[in-house]
Amino acid sequence: VEMGDVQLGWDSPVKEVVHPQFINLQSRGGLGWLEGFNEWMARCGLEFAGHPGKDKFINNVGDEAEMDLTLHGKIANIPATEVEVVIDAEPPHRIHVRGRVDERMFYGPKLELWAEVSTEPNYGGLDQEYQMIYHANYGPPLLEKGARFVAAAKQVTPFNAHAAKSVKQFNEYDAPTKGFIEQVYCLQPYADANGRTSILLENAAQDRAVSMMFSVGQLPFLTLWKNTNTKEEGYVTGLEPGTGFPYNRRIERKFGRVPKLNPGQSRHFTLDVAILSDKEAVKKAGDEIAKIQAGRPTQVDNEPVKID
C-alpha cells in the first residue's frame, strides 16, 4: 500500500514471496520463520507466538510432554484454505479481500483465522490457548535518523539486558548502523474512554507518518521492535499490538498473558491504519495520542522483568 512516497512495509533482505513449503521453521534453532520475513503485516500465532524455546503440552495419551516452539508460530506459513474478493455494490465500491487459514491437528489445536477483520474461532471440544501478535513493519521514508515512535504508554519495559542499555531512547531512531543488534520494548498502552488507543511512527520532519488504532480490550499489549541495521541487512521497525509480548509461551503463561478460547468461542481483532502525508495530519494524530495520555505518567523501567 502506497500513498505518495510513503508505503506500508519495508525493504527486506528477503526479496521474494517464499512458499511455505520452502520454509523450515525449525532451522537456526527455531528461527526459520525469518526465511520468509518480508511482509508489511506479519501475523504471529495462533497456538503460540514469540521467541523459540521449550514448552509443555498434553500428548495423545494424556501425559505431559515437552515440545519445541518456533519463532512466532505457524500461521504465517500455512496456505490459505479459502480466499474471496467482495466489492461493495454502493459507492465508493470498497474492495474486501478475505482469506481463511486453518491451524489444525489431530490431538492438537483446531483454530481458524479469517483475515480481513480477523476472527479466530476454536472448533475443538476443549479449551485452547492462543496467542496473536500483529507484527506491522515499516522502513524508509518513515524510518530514518530522527524518526520517532509516539504512544500513550502506561509502562515501558526493556525486553532484555541489551534493550535496557537504550531504554531512555526507546522511542527514537538512528540512521542505519552496521552491526546493530535488535532492541525490543514491551509497552502497556493507555486507552481512551472507548477503550481504544493510537500509536504513531513519524519521520524526522514530522510531515509523514503512519498511525495505528486498536482496542486495548482486544489487544492489551504492544511491542516495539527496533532493527536499525544497514539497509542491506534490514533497516526496519515493528509496531506490534498483541495479546501478549514476544517471550516464549511458557514465560507468557507465567505472567498471565496466554488467553484461552472455550469450545466454539471466537475472538475478533480490528486494526485501523492511516497514512498521514502532511504536518497538519501528523500533528492532529499526535494531539489525539496526547489526549489519551491525558497527563498520566509513563513508567519507564531500567531493567527487564525477571523471567526465571
C-alpha positions in Angstrom: 0.0 0.0 0.0 1.5 3.4 -1.0 0.4 7.0 -0.8 2.8 9.4 -2.4 6.3 8.5 -1.2 5.0 6.7 1.9 4.5 2.9 1.8 3.3 0.4 4.3 6.1 -2.1 4.5 9.9 -2.2 4.3 12.8 -3.3 2.1 13.6 -6.8 3.4 16.7 -8.8 2.5 14.1 -11.5 1.6 13.1 -10.1 -1.8 10.5 -12.6 -3.0 7.4 -14.2 -1.6 8.6 -17.6 -0.2 6.2 -20.5 -0.5 5.6 -22.1 2.9 6.9 -25.5 1.7 10.4 -24.0 1.4 10.5 -22.6 4.9 11.8 -24.8 7.7 10.5 -23.3 10.9 13.0 -25.4 12.9 16.1 -24.1 11.2 18.7 -22.0 13.1 17.4 -23.0 16.5 13.7 -22.3 15.6 14.3 -19.0 13.7 13.2 -20.4 10.3 10.2 -18.0 10.2 12.7 -15.3 9.2 13.4 -17.1 5.9 10.2 -15.6 4.6 10.0 -12.4 6.6 9.3 -9.6 4.2 5.7 -8.6 4.7 4.2 -5.4 6.0 1.8 -7.1 8.4 3.0 -10.4 9.7 0.6 -12.4 11.8 2.2 -14.3 14.7 0.3 -17.2 16.3 -2.1 -18.9 16.6 -1.3 -21.7 19.1 1.9 -19.9 20.1 3.9 -16.7 19.3 7.1 -15.1 20.5 10.6 -16.4 20.8 11.6 -20.0 20.2 12.2 -22.4 23.1 10.7 -25.3 25.1 7.2 -25.6 26.5 5.0 -28.3 27.8 1.8 -29.8 26.3 -0.5 -32.8 26.8 0.2 -35.6 24.3 -2.1 -38.1 22.7 -2.1 -40.5 25.8 -2.8 -37.7 28.2 0.7 -37.3 29.6 2.6 -34.1 30.0 5.4 -33.9 27.3 7.8 -31.2 26.0 7.7 -29.6 22.6 9.9 -27.1 20.7 8.2 -23.8 19.9 9.5 -21.9 16.9 9.6 -18.2 16.4 6.2 -16.6 16.1 4.2 -19.7 15.4 2.9 -21.4 12.2 0.0 -19.3 11.0 2.1 -17.0 8.6 3.3 -20.1 6.8 0.1 -22.1 6.4 -1.5 -21.7 2.9 -5.0 -20.2 2.8 -7.9 -22.7 2.5 -10.3 -20.1 1.1 -9.9 -16.7 -0.5 -12.6 -14.4 -1.7 -12.9 -10.9 -3.1 -16.1 -8.8 -2.4 -16.8 -5.5 -4.0 -19.5 -3.3 -2.4 -22.4 -2.5 -4.7 -22.7 1.0 -3.4 -20.1 3.8 -3.9 -17.2 4.1 -3.2 -17.3 0.4 -4.1 -14.9 -0.7 -1.4 -13.0 -3.9 -2.2 -12.7 -6.5 0.5 -10.2 -9.4 0.3 -10.7 -12.2 2.8 -8.8 -15.3 3.4 -9.2 -18.3 5.7 -6.2 -20.1 7.2 -6.7 -23.2 9.4 -4.2 -24.3 12.1 -5.5 -27.8 12.9 -4.1 -31.0 14.2 -5.4 -34.3 15.4 -4.7 -34.2 19.2 -3.8 -30.6 18.8 -5.1 -27.1 18.0 -8.2 -26.6 15.9 -8.0 -22.9 15.2 -9.2 -20.9 12.2 -8.1 -17.4 11.2 -10.1 -15.2 8.8 -8.1 -12.2 7.7 -9.9 -9.0 6.8 -11.1 -8.3 10.2 -9.5 -11.4 11.9 -11.8 -13.9 13.6 -10.3 -16.8 15.4 -12.8 -19.5 16.4 -11.9 -22.6 18.5 -13.5 -25.6 16.7 -12.2 -28.1 19.2 -14.0 -29.6 22.1 -11.5 -28.4 24.7 -10.3 -25.1 25.9 -7.5 -23.9 23.7 -4.7 -21.5 24.5 -3.9 -19.0 21.7 -1.6 -16.0 21.0 -1.8 -13.3 18.4 0.7 -10.6 17.6 0.2 -8.2 14.6 3.8 -7.6 13.5 3.5 -4.4 11.4 6.8 -3.4 9.8 8.0 -0.1 8.5 11.1 1.2 6.8 12.1 4.4 4.9 11.0 7.0 4.2 9.2 7.0 7.6 12.1 5.3 9.3 15.2 7.5 9.3 17.6 9.2 11.7 15.4 11.4 13.9 12.2 9.5 13.4 10.1 8.9 16.5 7.6 6.4 17.8 4.7 8.0 19.8 2.2 6.2 22.1 0.1 6.8 25.1 2.1 4.4 27.4 1.4 3.4 30.9 4.6 1.4 31.2 7.7 0.7 29.1 9.9 -2.3 29.9 13.0 -3.4 28.0 12.8 -7.0 26.7 16.3 -7.9 27.8 19.5 -6.5 29.2 20.7 -5.3 25.8 17.5 -3.3 25.2 17.8 -1.9 28.7 21.0 -0.1 27.7 19.0 2.3 25.5 15.6 2.3 27.2 15.7 6.1 27.7 15.8 6.5 23.9 13.3 3.7 23.3 11.1 5.9 21.0 13.9 7.4 19.0 15.6 6.1 15.8 19.1 6.4 14.4 20.4 6.1 10.9 21.3 2.7 9.5 24.0 1.3 11.8 26.3 -1.6 10.8 26.2 -4.4 13.3 23.1 -3.1 15.2 21.5 -5.7 17.4 17.8 -5.6 17.6 16.1 -3.8 20.6 12.7 -4.8 21.8 10.5 -2.9 24.3 7.3 -4.1 25.9 4.6 -1.4 26.4 1.3 -1.3 28.2 -0.8 1.3 26.5 -3.4 3.7 27.9 -6.8 3.7 26.3 -9.4 6.4 25.7 -13.0 6.4 27.1 -14.0 3.9 24.3 -11.2 1.5 25.2 -9.1 2.3 22.1 -5.6 3.6 21.8 -3.5 5.0 19.0 0.2 4.8 18.1 2.3 6.8 15.6 5.6 6.4 13.7 6.6 9.8 12.3 9.6 10.9 10.2 12.1 13.4 11.4 10.4 16.4 9.7 7.0 15.3 11.2 5.4 15.7 7.8 5.0 12.0 7.1 3.7 9.3 9.4 1.6 6.2 9.8 -0.8 5.7 12.7 -2.4 2.5 14.0 -5.5 2.4 16.2 -6.8 -0.6 18.0 -8.8 -1.8 21.0 -6.9 -2.3 24.2 -9.5 -4.8 25.3 -8.8 -6.9 22.2 -5.0 -6.3 22.0 -3.9 -5.2 25.5 -0.1 -5.3 24.9 2.2 -3.5 22.5 5.7 -4.5 21.4 8.2 -2.1 19.8 10.9 -3.8 17.7 13.8 -1.7 16.5 16.2 -3.1 14.0 18.2 -0.1 12.6 20.9 -2.2 10.9 22.2 -1.4 7.4 19.7 -1.3 4.6 21.2 -4.4 3.2 20.7 -6.3 6.4 17.2 -4.9 7.1 16.5 -1.3 8.3 13.1 -1.8 9.9 11.0 -1.2 12.9 8.0 -3.2 14.1 4.9 -1.9 15.8 3.2 -4.9 17.3 -0.1 -4.9 19.1 -0.9 -8.3 20.6 -2.5 -10.5 23.2 0.9 -10.6 24.9 4.6 -9.9 24.4 7.0 -12.0 22.3 8.6 -14.0 25.1 8.4 -17.8 24.8 4.9 -19.1 25.6 5.9 -20.7 28.9 7.0 -17.3 30.1 3.9 -15.5 28.8 1.8 -18.1 30.6 3.6 -17.5 33.8 2.6 -13.8 33.6 -1.0 -14.5 32.6 -0.7 -13.4 29.0 -1.8 -16.6 27.3 -5.6 -16.3 26.9 -7.9 -19.3 26.2 -10.8 -19.9 23.9 -13.7 -22.1 25.2 -15.1 -24.6 22.7 -16.9 -22.8 19.9 -15.7 -19.4 21.2 -14.2 -16.7 18.9 -12.1 -13.6 19.3 -12.2 -10.6 16.9 -9.3 -8.2 16.3 -9.6 -4.9 14.4 -6.7 -2.6 13.4 -7.2 0.7 11.7 -4.2 2.0 9.8 -3.8 5.5 8.3 -1.1 7.1 6.2 -0.5 10.7 7.1 1.1 12.9 4.4 1.4 16.4 5.8 2.3 18.2 9.0 -1.3 19.1 9.9 -2.4 15.4 9.8 0.7 14.3 11.8 0.1 16.9 14.4 -3.5 16.0 14.7 -2.7 12.4 15.3 -0.1 13.3 17.9 -2.6 15.5 19.7 -5.0 12.6 19.8 -2.4 10.5 21.5 -1.7 13.2 24.0 -5.4 13.3 24.8 -5.3 9.6 25.5 -2.2 10.0 27.7 -4.1 12.9 29.5 -1.1 13.8 31.6 -0.9 10.4 33.2 2.6 9.2 33.9 4.7 6.7 31.9 6.7 4.3 34.0 10.0 3.5 32.1 11.7 0.5 33.7 15.5 0.5 33.6 15.7 -3.3 33.8 13.9 -6.2 32.1 11.4 -8.3 34.0 13.0 -11.3 35.8 11.6 -14.3 33.9 13.2 -17.2 35.8 
